[in-house]
């Protein structure tokens, strides 16, 4: 059995909020909680926070252990630890399904996303048990990372000198038609319960190397979002018993009868039912030898094809856009069989990836933040339509997506998708730079409509969103080296930049400074030059100049260079106050002076005296575009020392220790004695009466943006302190470590945390030149890297005169022409060195005397 890395362990009170999402990219997830229960069943095409399906006997999904040591009475336990105190009280006692079943007394949760392990022990149970759960996550392979399954392994360990007869049972209610969205009133209790199941049935199946139960429905409408199939199967070939249903007993006696049957001998006998939510159950019997261990494997799979669009006109149902994973598998059983057949390889590649980060020389807080937030890619925030394209909400509310349309100004901040799954990132650029989102003048809708059709997206542009897309287009070009691909998108990309120069637009006078009406990620419009939009605009000009030269348009590149030079000089001269960059408010006076499509109606009502401005504030991400520009090797957008001063100002003025005395009239993502970076502060006074709405808030995506920039500028201590502050708040006791919220759960902006890795390592790949580059460490270091669809580790061992380099490829194929190390000589090869997975390359670089 392959040992799993452990990045962080949770015990005691810090188990209570842990909920690790298990599922693939674009498939939805179910969460494994810190004490071992299964919660948040979000597999049926929309968010379902708190939803746990309940079937016969009011039982929820469960895994249970039966164990009997010779000469002792057998014991049966739920494979869960103690229920957290917060789950104890409700109108009828503990509301959690299965709350009253016997369970283990001691519990630990070990995590290194996407690997979760629940370690259980109890002096009354003759075996120790570990519940291991994963869904494959393999960089560069979005299909293998997009499987609708939970792979579950139960490891049973016997420390005694005598064998122990054991059995593991799994049970799953058939909840097809129910996803927590449709509710029915329980008149007796005055409580709303999930509804929608109708005519559901379960069928035993032995095929494809599996034994298990298929969960289906005859009564749920064919186009219902929760219409599909489920599968509960095991890889075991012996000792398997099952039930396709539990008995139709009144009260909760169906659970009683199931528990008695399993507790008697660790086996299950078939039952029949007329219930609309029949429980499927499996049991696998094993004997655990003295001082030995045995494993039992289960596959839980789902298949719900009816994903619908973001929204629809009033009175209409949103159109079905489908799920990519459902085009790959006929049903849940097919998905389970596929995953089970490839389980060893999928697990090995996933563990190798996780180990490349978890066992690296990176600081622990950076490893934790980077890996844990990848869970957002697998949540209902993200999906792939039937045609394979990748989209994202901003986040997830409890029962629906939050803020539709792959919002450009939010997705600007994240660095994970492009570096781990570049095909998905390219699909986003292909939609942004197309007639689906852009008009003839170059206005790019910052939210895309679905189904895709020209002219159907919002006719509203976001200044930061549109400029950031140009930086991201440069990134996808750099990472792929595909200039032919760039040429196909370039006409739209050029128009997107030229749109800034439209009369009444962002930079109508074409001086390299945005003075116009600038809708942005604060969900309002800024009027007048400000550092946040300036950094995105200047970065876009630099990126556009590079791309223009590549496609043979030197005159346009020269114009971009000229605007950049003049804009940079003006911003440094007029917006830098000696401490940080400010916003110079310039009211338009009349909206007649503002080009149509620039104001979203969420901002100021009086254009002569606009509310919701930044003004003299010290903004947390005032240099957001610089982060992306650094990653693109585009240099400093503004005076380097001014930028560093501004970063120091953010840390000095915006970092608050303790929030008991802090006034916040908006959303509270930080409380009590916690420490965080405020969205804005006003250290020099002059606060507008009504600043932009979020100025008193804290949001982790913006904090990571600052942390990454601090690291890029060599301010290691300050950058890592920001990360530690964030992860201390998501500690398992107060908040879920795998759910950093902003406007909804699993917020996309928090994926900025992946940028901590290239910022710390200096890792940079250009497929345009075949060059891989890193920073020079002070001591031996092993770091993870990605290069397009290839990934692996690099070990650098510096001595006085040279650096020994070992480059290992763990996945994909790397065509390497040049290797650079900052402060050392470079290595180059006339013909590219092509390394496949499992191959490495060792060489040395000399250091200057």
C-alpha positions in Angstrom: 0.0 0.0 0.0 1.4 3.4 -1.1 2.2 5.6 2.0 0.4 9.0 1.8 2.0 12.3 2.7 0.6 14.3 5.6 0.7 18.0 5.4 -1.4 18.9 8.4 -3.2 16.9 11.1 -6.4 18.0 13.0 -7.5 16.8 16.4 -10.0 17.8 19.1 -12.0 20.9 18.4 -10.1 21.5 15.2 -12.0 18.6 13.6 -15.3 20.3 13.9 -15.2 22.5 10.7 -13.0 20.3 8.5 -14.9 19.2 5.3 -12.6 18.1 2.5 -14.3 18.2 -0.9 -14.0 14.8 -2.7 -14.7 14.9 -6.4 -13.2 15.8 -9.8 -12.9 19.0 -11.7 -16.4 19.8 -13.1 -18.1 16.8 -11.4 -19.2 18.2 -8.0 -18.1 16.9 -4.7 -19.1 15.3 -1.4 -17.2 16.4 1.7 -15.4 14.1 4.1 -15.7 15.8 7.5 -13.0 15.8 10.2 -14.6 13.1 12.3 -15.4 10.9 9.4 -18.9 11.7 8.4 -20.0 12.6 4.8 -21.6 15.9 4.3 -22.4 18.6 1.7 -23.5 16.2 -1.1 -23.0 18.6 -4.0 -22.9 16.1 -6.8 -26.2 17.0 -8.6 -25.1 20.1 -10.6 -25.5 22.8 -7.9 -24.3 23.7 -4.4 -25.9 22.0 -1.5 -24.1 23.1 1.7 -25.4 21.2 4.7 -27.3 18.6 2.6 -26.9 15.1 3.7 -29.2 12.6 2.0 -31.4 10.6 4.4 -33.1 7.4 3.3 -34.8 4.5 5.1 -34.7 4.6 8.8 -33.7 8.2 8.6 -30.2 6.9 8.1 -27.6 8.8 6.2 -24.6 7.6 4.2 -22.3 5.6 6.5 -19.3 3.2 6.8 -19.3 0.8 9.7 -17.0 -1.8 11.2 -17.8 -5.2 12.7 -15.0 -6.8 14.6 -14.7 -10.0 16.6 -11.7 -11.3 18.4 -11.7 -15.0 19.5 -13.2 -15.4 22.9 -14.6 -11.9 23.0 -18.0 -10.4 22.2 -18.1 -8.8 18.7 -18.3 -5.0 18.5 -19.8 -2.8 15.8 -18.9 0.8 15.3 -19.6 3.6 12.9 -16.3 4.5 11.2 -16.5 7.9 12.7 -15.1 9.7 15.7 -17.0 11.7 18.4 -19.6 14.1 17.1 -18.4 17.7 17.6 -20.2 19.6 20.4 -21.7 21.9 17.9 -23.7 19.0 16.4 -25.2 17.9 19.7 -28.2 20.2 20.0 -31.4 20.5 17.9 -35.1 20.5 18.3 -35.0 16.7 18.7 -31.5 16.4 20.0 -28.6 16.0 17.5 -29.9 16.6 14.0 -27.0 14.9 12.2 -28.1 11.6 10.6 -26.6 8.6 12.4 -25.7 10.7 15.4 -26.8 8.0 17.9 -24.8 5.1 16.4 -21.8 3.7 18.3 -18.6 5.3 17.2 -14.9 5.4 17.9 -13.7 7.5 20.9 -10.4 8.8 19.4 -10.1 10.5 16.0 -7.5 12.4 14.0 -7.8 13.8 10.5 -4.7 13.9 8.3 -4.8 16.0 5.2 -2.7 16.8 2.2 -5.3 17.8 -0.4 -6.8 15.9 -2.2 -5.8 13.1 0.3 -7.8 12.8 3.4 -7.3 10.2 6.2 -9.5 9.7 9.3 -7.6 7.7 11.9 -9.8 6.0 14.5 -9.1 4.1 17.7 -11.0 2.8 20.7 -9.9 0.6 23.6 -13.2 -1.4 23.2 -12.5 -2.2 19.5 -9.9 -4.8 18.7 -8.8 -3.1 15.5 -7.5 0.4 14.6 -9.1 1.8 11.5 -8.1 4.4 9.0 -10.5 5.7 6.4 -8.5 6.9 3.3 -10.3 9.0 0.7 -9.1 10.5 -2.5 -10.2 11.8 -5.9 -7.3 11.8 -8.4 -5.6 15.1 -9.0 -2.9 14.9 -11.7 -1.4 18.1 -13.2 -1.6 18.4 -16.9 -4.4 15.8 -17.2 -7.8 17.4 -16.7 -9.7 14.3 -17.6 -8.0 12.1 -15.1 -8.5 14.9 -12.6 -12.2 15.1 -13.6 -13.6 11.8 -12.4 -17.0 11.7 -10.6 -15.8 9.4 -7.9 -14.7 9.0 -4.3 -12.1 6.3 -3.8 -12.4 4.9 -0.3 -10.0 2.6 1.4 -10.5 1.2 4.9 -7.3 0.1 6.5 -7.7 -2.3 9.5 -4.8 -2.9 11.8 -4.5 -5.6 14.4 -2.0 -5.0 17.1 -2.8 -8.2 19.0 -1.4 -11.7 18.8 -4.6 -13.3 17.7 -6.6 -12.9 14.4 -9.6 -10.7 14.3 -12.6 -11.4 12.1 -13.9 -8.2 10.6 -16.3 -6.7 8.1 -16.8 -3.3 6.7 -20.2 -2.1 5.6 -21.1 0.9 3.4 -24.6 2.3 3.0 -25.9 5.0 0.7 -29.5 6.3 0.4 -30.8 6.5 -3.2 -31.3 10.3 -3.2 -31.8 10.8 -7.0 -34.1 13.7 -7.4 -33.0 15.3 -4.1 -30.2 17.7 -3.9 -31.3 19.9 -1.0 -32.9 22.4 -3.4 -36.5 21.2 -3.4 -38.0 21.2 0.1 -41.2 19.9 1.6 -42.8 21.0 4.8 -43.0 18.5 7.7 -46.3 19.8 9.2 -45.7 18.1 12.5 -42.2 19.6 13.1 -42.7 22.8 11.1 -39.5 21.8 9.3 -38.5 21.9 5.7 -37.0 18.6 4.5 -35.3 17.8 1.2 -37.7 16.3 -1.3 -37.9 15.2 -5.0 -37.1 11.5 -4.9 -39.7 9.4 -6.8 -39.7 5.8 -8.0 -36.1 5.3 -7.1 -34.7 1.8 -7.2 -31.4 -0.1 -6.6 -30.0 -3.0 -8.6 -27.2 -5.5 -7.7 -24.5 -5.8 -10.3 -21.3 -7.8 -10.7 -19.3 -6.6 -13.7 -16.0 -4.9 -14.8 -14.1 -6.2 -11.8 -16.6 -4.7 -9.3 -19.4 -5.9 -7.1 -22.0 -3.4 -6.0 -25.3 -1.6 -6.3 -26.5 0.8 -9.0 -28.9 3.5 -7.8 -31.4 4.7 -10.4 -34.9 6.2 -10.8 -38.0 5.6 -12.8 -40.0 8.5 -11.5 -37.7 11.6 -11.5 -38.1 13.7 -14.6 -35.5 13.0 -17.2 -34.3 16.6 -17.4 -34.2 17.3 -13.7 -30.8 18.6 -12.5 -30.8 15.8 -9.9 -31.7 13.1 -12.4 -28.9 10.6 -12.9 -27.4 7.5 -11.4 -25.2 6.6 -8.4 -23.0 3.6 -7.8 -21.7 2.0 -4.6 -19.2 -0.8 -5.4 -16.3 -2.7 -4.0 -13.2 -4.2 -5.6 -13.4 -7.1 -3.2 -13.8 -10.5 -4.8 -14.6 -12.5 -1.7 -16.7 -12.1 1.4 -19.2 -9.6 -0.2 -22.8 -9.5 0.9 -25.3 -6.8 0.1 -28.7 -5.3 0.3 -30.5 -3.3 -2.4 -32.9 -2.1 0.2 -33.7 -2.0 3.9 -37.0 -3.1 5.4 -40.1 -0.9 5.4 -40.3 -0.6 9.1 -42.0 2.3 10.9 -40.3 4.8 13.2 -36.5 4.4 12.6 -36.6 0.6 12.9 -35.2 0.1 9.4 -31.9 1.3 10.8 -32.3 -0.9 13.9 -32.9 -3.9 11.7 -29.9 -3.1 9.5 -27.6 -2.6 12.5 -28.8 -5.8 14.1 -28.2 -7.8 10.9 -24.7 -6.5 10.4 -23.8 -6.7 14.1 -24.8 -10.4 14.2 -22.1 -11.8 11.9 -20.7 -8.9 9.7 -22.9 -10.0 6.8 -26.0 -8.5 5.1 -29.1 -10.3 3.9 -31.2 -8.9 1.0 -34.4 -7.0 1.8 -37.2 -5.5 -0.4 -38.9 -2.1 -0.1 -41.5 0.2 -1.6 -39.6 3.3 -0.5 -38.7 6.1 -2.9 -35.3 6.4 -1.2 -34.1 2.8 -0.8 -30.8 2.3 1.0 -28.1 0.5 -0.9 -25.6 -1.5 1.3 -22.5 -3.6 0.9 -20.5 -5.5 3.4 -17.0 -7.0 2.9 -15.7 -9.6 5.4 -12.0 -10.1 6.0 -9.7 -11.7 8.6 -7.0 -9.4 10.0 -3.9 -11.5 11.1 -2.0 -10.9 14.3 0.2 -7.8 14.1 -1.0 -7.4 10.5 -3.4 -5.3 8.5 -6.0 -5.7 5.8 -7.7 -3.2 3.4 -11.2 -3.0 2.0 -11.8 -0.7 -1.0 -15.0 1.0 -2.1 -15.9 3.2 -5.0 -18.6 5.8 -4.8 -19.6 7.3 -8.2 -22.2 9.6 -9.6 -23.5 10.7 -13.0 -25.8 13.7 -13.3 -25.9 15.0 -16.9 -28.4 17.8 -16.6 -26.3 20.8 -15.7 -28.1 24.0 -16.5 -26.9 27.4 -17.5 -26.3 30.2 -15.0 -29.9 31.6 -15.3 -32.8 32.2 -17.6 -35.3 34.9 -18.4 -38.2 35.1 -15.9 -40.6 32.3 -16.3 -38.2 30.0 -18.2 -35.9 27.2 -17.0 -32.2 27.6 -17.7 -31.0 25.7 -20.7 -29.2 22.4 -20.2 -25.5 22.9 -21.0 -24.4 19.4 -19.8 -21.3 18.1 -18.1 -18.2 17.0 -19.9 -17.7 14.0 -17.6 -21.1 12.7 -18.5 -20.0 12.5 -22.2 -17.2 10.2 -21.1 -19.2 7.7 -19.1 -22.6 6.2 -19.8 -23.6 6.1 -16.2 -22.2 6.1 -12.6 -21.2 2.4 -12.9 -19.1 3.1 -16.0 -17.3 5.9 -14.1 -16.8 3.6 -11.1 -15.4 0.8 -13.2 -13.1 3.2 -15.1 -11.7 4.6 -11.8 -11.4 1.2 -10.1 -9.4 -0.3 -13.1 -7.0 2.6 -13.0 -6.9 3.1 -9.2 -3.2 2.1 -8.6 -2.0 4.5 -11.4 -4.3 7.3 -10.4 -3.4 7.0 -6.8 0.4 6.8 -7.5 0.3 9.9 -9.7 -1.8 11.9 -7.3 0.4 10.9 -4.4 3.5 11.9 -6.4 2.0 15.3 -7.1 1.0 15.9 -3.5 4.4 14.7 -2.3 6.1 17.1 -4.7 4.6 20.0 -2.7 4.1 18.5 0.8 7.6 17.1 1.0 9.3 20.1 -0.6 11.5 22.7 1.0 8.7 25.3 0.7 7.6 26.9 4.0 4.7 24.9 5.6 2.2 27.7 5.4 2.8 28.1 1.7 2.5 24.4 1.1 -0.8 24.3 3.0 -2.3 27.3 1.3 -1.4 26.3 -2.2 -2.6 22.7 -1.9 -5.7 23.2 0.2 -7.2 25.9 -2.0 -7.0 23.6 -5.0 -10.2 22.1 -3.6 -12.0 25.1 -5.2 -11.3 23.7 -8.7 -13.3 20.7 -7.8 -16.2 22.4 -6.0 -19.4 23.6 -7.6 -17.7 26.9 -8.3 -16.2 25.3 -11.4 -17.7 23.2 -14.2 -17.0 21.9 -17.7 -19.9 22.0 -20.1 -20.6 19.0 -22.5 -18.2 20.5 -25.1 -15.3 20.4 -22.6 -15.0 24.1 -22.0 -14.2 25.3 -18.5 -16.3 27.9 -16.6 -16.6 29.2 -13.1 -18.9 31.0 -10.8 -17.1 33.4 -8.5 -18.0 31.1 -5.6 -21.0 29.1 -4.2 -23.8 30.2 -2.0 -25.4 27.4 0.0 -27.9 26.5 -2.7 -26.8 28.2 -5.9 -23.7 29.6 -7.6 -22.5 33.0 -6.6 -22.1 35.6 -9.4 -22.2 34.0 -12.8 -20.1 34.2 -15.9 -16.5 33.3 -15.3 -16.2 36.9 -14.0 -13.0 38.3 -15.5 -12.1 40.6 -12.7 -12.3 37.8 -10.1 -10.6 35.1 -12.1 -7.7 37.5 -12.9 -6.3 36.8 -9.5 -6.0 33.0 -9.6 -2.8 31.2 -10.7 -3.7 27.5 -10.3 -5.7 26.7 -13.4 -3.1 27.8 -16.0 -0.2 26.2 -14.2 -1.8 22.9 -13.4 -4.4 22.5 -16.2 -3.4 24.7 -19.0 -6.0 23.3 -21.4 -8.7 24.6 -19.2 -7.2 28.0 -18.9 -6.8 28.2 -22.7 -10.5 27.3 -23.1 -11.4 30.3 -20.9 -9.3 32.7 -23.1 -10.9 31.2 -26.2 -14.3 32.3 -24.9 -13.2 35.7 -23.6 -11.5 36.7 -26.9 -14.4 35.7 -29.1 -17.7 37.0 -30.5 -19.4 35.2 -27.6 -18.2 38.0 -25.2 -16.9 40.8 -27.4 -18.6 43.3 -29.7 -17.2 45.0 -32.8 -15.7 47.8 -30.7 -13.8 45.5 -28.4 -16.1 45.7 -25.4 -15.6 42.4 -23.5 -18.5 41.3 -21.3 -17.0 40.5 -17.9 -19.6 37.8 -17.5 -20.2 35.3 -20.3 -23.7 34.0 -21.0 -24.5 30.3 -21.5 -25.3 28.6 -23.8 -22.7 30.3 -25.9 -24.1 32.5 -28.6 -22.8 35.8 -30.1 -24.5 38.8 -28.6 -26.0 37.1 -25.6 -23.5 38.1 -22.9 -23.7 41.2 -20.7 -22.9 44.5 -22.6 -20.8 45.6 -19.6 -17.0 45.8 -19.4 -14.8 45.8 -16.4 -11.6 47.7 -16.7 -9.5 45.4 -14.5 -11.2 42.3 -15.9 -10.6 43.2 -19.6 -7.0 44.3 -19.1 -6.2 41.3 -16.9 -7.4 39.0 -19.7 -4.7 40.3 -21.9 -2.1 39.4 -19.3 -3.6 36.0 -19.0 -3.6 35.6 -22.8 0.2 36.3 -22.7 0.5 33.7 -20.0 -1.3 31.0 -21.9 0.9 31.8 -25.0 4.1 31.7 -22.9 3.2 28.4 -21.2 2.1 26.7 -24.5 4.6 28.3 -26.9 1.8 28.2 -29.5 2.0 31.3 -31.5 -0.4 29.9 -34.1 -3.0 29.7 -31.4 -2.2 33.3 -30.3 -2.7 34.5 -33.9 -6.3 33.1 -33.9 -7.2 35.2 -30.9 -5.1 38.3 -31.6 -7.6 40.3 -33.6 -10.0 40.1 -30.7 -7.2 40.8 -28.2 -6.1 43.9 -30.1 -9.7 45.2 -30.1 -9.9 44.5 -26.4 -7.0 46.9 -25.8 -8.1 49.5 -28.3 -11.5 49.6 -26.6 -9.8 51.5 -23.8 -9.2 54.4 -26.3 -12.8 54.8 -27.3 -14.4 58.3 -26.8 -15.8 58.4 -23.3 -13.7 55.4 -22.4 -11.1 54.4 -20.0 -8.2 56.2 -21.6 -9.9 58.3 -24.3 -7.0 60.7 -24.6 -4.5 57.9 -25.1 -1.9 59.0 -22.6 -1.4 55.6 -20.9 -3.6 56.6 -17.9 -7.1 55.4 -17.2 -9.2 58.5 -16.2 -12.6 57.4 -17.3 -15.4 55.4 -15.7 -13.8 52.1 -14.5 -16.1 49.3 -13.3 -14.0 46.9 -11.3 -13.8 44.0 -8.9 -15.0 46.2 -6.0 -18.4 46.0 -7.8 -18.5 49.8 -8.3 -17.1 52.3 -10.7 -14.0 54.4 -10.0 -13.7 57.8 -11.6 -10.2 59.1 -12.3 -6.7 57.6 -12.2 -6.1 55.0 -9.5 -3.3 52.5 -8.9 -5.4 49.3 -9.1 -6.6 49.9 -12.7 -3.3 51.5 -13.6 -1.4 48.3 -12.7 -3.7 46.2 -14.8 -3.6 48.6 -17.7 0.2 49.1 -17.7 0.6 45.3 -17.5 -1.8 44.8 -20.4 0.1 47.3 -22.5 3.4 45.5 -21.9 1.8 42.1 -22.7 0.1 43.4 -25.8 3.4 44.9 -27.1 5.1 41.5 -26.7 2.2 39.7 -28.4 2.0 42.2 -31.2 5.7 41.7 -32.1 5.1 38.0 -32.1 2.3 38.2 -34.7 4.2 40.7 -36.8 2.6 44.1 -35.8 5.6 46.2 -34.7 3.8 49.5 -35.2 1.1 48.5 -32.7 3.7 47.2 -30.3 5.5 50.6 -30.5 2.2 52.4 -29.7 1.7 50.1 -26.6 5.3 50.8 -25.5 4.8 54.5 -25.9 1.6 54.5 -23.9 3.2 52.4 -21.2 6.2 54.7 -20.8 4.0 57.8 -20.6 1.4 56.2 -18.3 4.0 54.8 -15.9 5.7 58.2 -15.6 2.4 60.0 -14.9 1.2 57.5 -12.3 4.5 57.6 -10.4 4.6 61.4 -10.5 0.9 62.0 -9.6 -0.5 59.1 -7.6 2.4 58.1 -5.3 2.2 60.1 -2.1 5.6 59.1 -0.7 4.0 56.1 1.2 1.6 54.4 -1.2 -0.4 55.1 -4.4 -3.7 57.0 -4.1 -6.8 57.5 -6.2 -7.3 60.9 -7.8 -11.1 61.2 -8.1 -12.3 62.9 -11.2 -16.1 63.0 -11.4 -17.5 62.9 -15.0 -20.2 65.5 -14.1 -22.6 63.7 -16.4 -23.1 60.2 -17.5 -23.4 61.5 -21.0 -19.6 61.7 -21.0 -19.3 58.0 -20.2 -19.3 55.5 -23.0 -22.2 53.1 -22.9 -21.3 49.7 -21.3 -18.9 51.0 -18.7 -21.2 51.6 -15.8 -23.0 48.6 -14.3 -25.5 50.5 -12.2 -24.1 49.3 -8.9 -22.0 52.3 -8.2 -22.5 56.1 -7.7 -25.8 57.7 -8.5 -24.5 61.2 -8.7 -21.8 61.6 -11.4 -21.0 65.1 -10.2 -20.1 63.8 -6.7 -19.7 60.0 -6.9 -19.9 57.8 -3.9 -18.0 54.5 -3.6 -14.6 55.9 -4.4 -11.2 54.8 -3.0 -9.8 58.3 -2.8 -6.9 58.7 -0.3 -7.1 55.1 0.9 -4.3 52.6 1.1 -5.8 49.8 -1.0 -4.8 46.2 -0.3 -4.2 45.3 -3.9 -3.3 48.6 -5.4 -0.6 46.9 -7.5 -2.6 43.7 -8.4 -1.6 43.8 -12.0 2.1 43.8 -11.1 1.9 40.3 -9.7 0.8 38.9 -13.1 3.3 41.1 -14.9 6.2 39.7 -12.8 5.1 36.2 -13.6 5.1 37.1 -17.3 8.7 38.6 -17.1 7.3 42.0 -18.1 9.3 43.9 -15.5 8.3 46.5 -13.0 5.3 48.5 -14.2 6.1 51.4 -11.9 9.1 52.7 -10.1 10.5 49.6 -8.2 11.2 51.4 -5.0 7.8 53.1 -5.0 6.2 49.7 -5.4 8.1 48.3 -2.5 7.2 51.3 -0.4 3.6 50.8 -1.3 3.8 47.1 -0.2 5.4 48.1 3.1 2.5 50.6 3.6 -0.1 48.0 3.0 1.5 45.8 5.6 1.9 48.7 8.0 -1.5 50.4 7.7 -3.8 47.5 6.7 -2.6 44.6 8.9 -4.8 44.6 11.9 -4.2 42.4 15.0 -7.5 41.9 16.7 -10.9 42.9 15.4 -12.9 43.4 18.6 -12.7 47.1 18.2 -13.0 47.2 14.4 -16.2 48.6 12.8 -17.4 46.6 9.8 -20.8 47.2 8.4 -20.4 44.6 5.6 -19.5 40.9 5.6 -17.4 39.4 8.4 -14.7 37.1 7.3 -12.5 37.9 10.3 -13.5 38.3 14.0 -12.3 38.6 17.5 -8.6 38.3 18.1 -7.7 37.3 14.5 -5.1 39.1 12.3 -5.7 40.1 8.7 -5.1 42.7 6.0 -8.0 45.2 5.7 -9.2 45.9 2.2 -8.3 49.6 2.7 -7.2 52.0 5.4 -7.0 55.7 5.6 -3.8 56.5 7.5 -3.8 60.1 6.2 -7.5 60.8 6.8 -9.6 62.2 4.0 -11.8 59.1 3.9 -14.8 59.6 1.6 -18.1 59.6 3.4 -19.1 56.5 1.5 -16.0 54.7 0.3 -16.2 51.6 -1.9 -18.4 49.1 -0.1 -15.9 46.5 0.9 -13.3 48.8 2.5 -13.8 47.5 6.0 -13.8 43.8 5.0 -11.1 41.2 4.7 -10.9 38.7 1.8 -8.2 36.0 1.5 -7.8 36.3 -2.3 -6.6 39.9 -2.0 -4.4 39.0 0.9 -2.7 36.2 -1.2 -2.2 38.8 -4.0 -0.3 41.0 -1.5 1.6 38.0 -0.1 2.7 36.8 -3.6 3.8 40.3 -4.5 5.8 40.7 -1.3 7.6 37.4 -2.1 8.3 38.5 -5.6 9.9 41.6 -4.3 12.1 39.6 -1.9 10.1 40.5 1.3 10.0 36.9 2.5 9.2 37.5 6.2 6.3 39.9 5.5 4.8 37.7 2.7 4.8 34.5 4.7 3.4 36.3 7.8 0.3 37.3 5.6 -0.1 33.6 4.7 0.2 32.4 8.3 -2.4 34.9 9.3 -4.9 33.5 6.8 -4.3 29.9 7.5 -4.6 30.5 11.3 -8.1 31.7 10.6 -9.0 28.5 8.6 -7.8 26.2 11.4 -10.6 23.6 11.4 -12.1 24.9 14.6 -13.3 28.3 13.4 -13.5 27.7 9.7 -13.1 24.9 7.1 -9.4 24.7 5.9 -10.8 23.7 2.4 -13.3 26.5 1.9 -12.0 30.1 1.9 -15.0 32.2 1.4 -15.6 35.7 -0.2 -18.9 36.2 -2.0 -19.7 32.5 -1.4 -17.9 29.3 -0.4 -14.9 28.1 -2.3 -14.2 31.5 -3.8 -12.1 31.5 -7.0 -9.9 34.5 -6.0 -8.3 32.4 -3.2 -6.7 30.2 -5.9 -4.2 33.1 -6.0 -2.5 31.0 -3.3 -0.9 28.8 -6.0 1.2 31.8 -7.0 3.1 31.4 -3.7 5.0 28.5 -5.2 6.5 30.3 -8.3 7.0 33.4 -6.2 9.0 31.5 -3.6 11.0 29.4 -6.0 11.4 31.9 -8.9 10.0 29.1 -11.0 9.3 30.3 -14.6 8.7 28.3 -17.8 8.6 29.6 -21.3 7.7 27.2 -24.0 8.5 29.9 -26.5 12.2 29.4 -25.7 12.1 26.0 -23.9 13.6 27.7 -20.8 13.0 26.7 -17.2 14.3 29.1 -14.6 14.5 29.2 -10.8 15.9 31.4 -8.0 19.2 30.5 -6.4 18.5 29.0 -2.9 20.8 29.7 0.0 20.9 26.1 1.0 19.8 22.7 -0.4 16.2 22.9 -1.7 13.8 20.7 -3.4 10.9 22.5 -5.1 7.9 21.5 -7.2 7.5 22.9 -10.8 5.1 22.9 -13.6 5.8 23.6 -17.3 2.8 23.5 -19.5 1.5 19.9 -19.1 4.7 18.7 -17.6 5.5 18.7 -13.9 8.0 17.5 -11.4 10.7 18.5 -8.8 14.0 20.2 -8.9 16.7 19.7 -6.3 19.4 22.4 -6.0 22.5 21.9 -3.9 24.6 25.1 -3.8 28.3 25.0 -2.7 30.8 27.8 -2.8 31.6 27.4 -6.5 28.7 25.6 -8.1 25.2 24.4 -7.8 24.3 20.7 -8.4 21.0 20.4 -10.2 18.7 17.4 -10.4 15.6 17.9 -12.5 13.0 15.2 -12.2 9.9 14.8 -14.4 7.0 13.2 -12.6 4.3 13.7 -15.3 4.0 14.8 -18.9 6.9 15.5 -21.2 9.3 18.3 -20.9 11.3 19.7 -24.0 14.1 21.6 -22.3 16.4 23.9 -24.3 17.8 26.0 -21.5 18.0 25.9 -17.7 18.7 29.1 -15.8 19.4 29.8 -12.2 19.4 33.4 -11.0 23.0 34.4 -10.0 24.6 31.3 -11.7 25.6 30.3 -15.1 23.0 28.7 -17.4 22.9 25.4 -19.1 21.8 25.1 -22.8 21.4 22.3 -25.3 21.5 22.8 -29.1 18.8 20.2 -29.4 16.1 20.2 -26.8 16.4 17.6 -24.1 13.1 15.7 -24.0 12.3 14.1 -20.6 9.3 11.9 -20.1 7.7 11.0 -16.8 10.1 9.0 -14.6 13.2 10.5 -16.2 15.6 13.0 -14.6 18.5 15.2 -15.7 21.5 16.0 -13.5 24.1 18.6 -14.2 26.0 21.4 -12.4 26.1 25.2 -12.9 29.0 27.4 -11.8 28.7 30.3 -9.5 30.6 33.6 -10.0 33.8 33.9 -8.0 
